[in-house]
């Protein structure tokens, strides 16, 4: 494995280019914004999404898909979920059957309700059957870029693919565990952002640790219900991609989705909050998809429903919390 193509130059894509550069002689980083890409080539820094961290010399900021993907052994996509299908369609002429594909996007596609590995298979499958794994776990981009220890999972039902990516990506501060449950991993990675918005709302309302702990724990219960209904494994939800990422996102100061919830709890409008953010808070669109997915499979997700109502302006944060507390009593 000599050449890695990273598609998506946001904070996580840039952080991955930094931490994985020592493992690959040649890393190509494709950046959507051409003005940002030009500055990154000149300054070796992503001054918009990851300021203060220098890109290693082996990382080449690519001007187009042809340059980014030429000769790539691994294609690692770190793109917002709502543009993943479009970008893979544009990449398709440059993709080859020998390439290994890794998705590090945490979100669901609205409309189709597809996971990102499914989107990749649907698009790339028009030319050949791709080998796809998903990368997830409790990580903040700035901490990974700064060399702080992190543990993640690489998930696929292809054991050989899992082992190849684990070996290629793991290093002194970046430890990968293999997992054979991509359904559970992707759903956990996506849905934890919804619960993080709810935890942020509780924080923004000035509620204490009791409320946030209860919301996070019950949030894990409903994520587990939906994931297992779609074929995920309960053990996955208790691991790094489930409980680990949920705890981080619901409590960490660097969580964008939690921050959206905090501002909602303080009374700001969603449009105003999102308009002031440069980075994507995947939990907003994922909430809408999660509600549809839960209804399709007959799964009860009360916290997700209340977050959805807050985001759509149908319920105030205080009213949503009250309705959660006044639900009919039941066993855990």
Secondary structure as UniProt FT lines:
FT   STRAND          3..7
FT   HELIX           11..20
FT   HELIX           21..23
FT   STRAND          26..30
FT   HELIX           34..43
FT   STRAND          45..46
FT   TURN            47..49
FT   STRAND          50..54
FT   TURN            57..58
FT   STRAND          59..62
FT   HELIX           65..69
FT   TURN            70..71
FT   STRAND          74..77
FT   HELIX           81..83
FT   HELIX           84..91
FT   HELIX           92..94
FT   TURN            97..98
FT   STRAND          100..103
FT   TURN            110..112
FT   HELIX           116..124
FT   TURN            125..127
FT   STRAND          131..136
FT   HELIX           141..145
FT   TURN            146..147
FT   STRAND          150..155
FT   HELIX           159..169
FT   TURN            172..173
FT   STRAND          174..179
FT   HELIX           182..204
FT   TURN            205..206
FT   HELIX           209..229
FT   TURN            230..231
FT   HELIX           234..237
FT   HELIX           240..244
FT   HELIX           245..251
FT   TURN            253..254
FT   HELIX           256..265
FT   TURN            266..267
FT   HELIX           270..275
FT   HELIX           282..297
FT   HELIX           302..311
FT   TURN            312..313
FT   HELIX           317..325
//
